[in-house]
């Protein structure tokens, strides 16, 4: 029961998108009945047909990564519910309401704009290898990487505990196992693994002893105010510039949106240059004046009524 409720809650995420799909047809005076319903009816709702083909269109609107949590029957149930609600809205002639018609048109306009940008900007905008390489070379200083080490850590409260750990390590006991059993650091559950640490990010008294070690070596006991550290170095990476291959994905994520924005700005300029646009700003000013006058009149009336009372 809980799993079913979870699935249905996910389905509702797509309800608005599907509703807008219906709206885009409704705005043009096209109902599902008026569309090609020559396919095999999947469901008939008060005479309104949803064919298998039409249902597949709705199903294909859902991103693939969500489909693993859904099934087609859930989506069909949502479509039936939605169709019933739209039919009730039509019984009330809500399409004729100017405010609702405006909202419907605005929603469809947004869908059309998104589709236009997808087709004309997103699909057409690309980054070449030369673009990425040029940016990398011009901004190479941003990709300097300090020396890094990959280390394990054990932190204990007393020097006696630390000395006992060192003795066990000298006897051949496993560092990770000792970290799990004895360390009070948050990394204990990971066998003491603290990942890669860049030079300059730890306390100086720790780094002075840690970065002189080679892979496989274990540090001396390092005292700090809240305990005693012991480290084991697993790997070392020397300082240097990150290779282009290491940062290519990051560069693409950074550069592509900027390139798309540039393409959009130019696209908008081009269509504005080709358009005939006439503005009558005075109408806006007149409207603002009317609003101010109305507000003043309302306040004056309220003041008069207050004085009378």
Secondary structure, 3 states (H helix, E strand, C coil): CHHHHHHHHHHHHCHHHHHHHHHHHHCCCCCCCCCCCCCCEEEEECCEEEEHHHHHHHHHCCCHHHHCCCCHHHHHHHHHHHHHHHHHHHHCCHHHCHHHHHHHHHHHHHHHHHHHHHHHHHCCCCCCHHHHHHHHHHCHHHHEECCEEEEEEEEECCHHHHHHHHHHHHCCCCHHHHHHHHCCCHHHHHCCEEEEEECCCCCHHHHHHHCCCCCCCECCCEEECCEEEEEEEEEEECCEECCHHHHHHHHHHHHHHHHHHHHHHHHHHHHHHHCCCCCCHHHHHHHHHHHHHHHHHHHHHHHHHHHHC
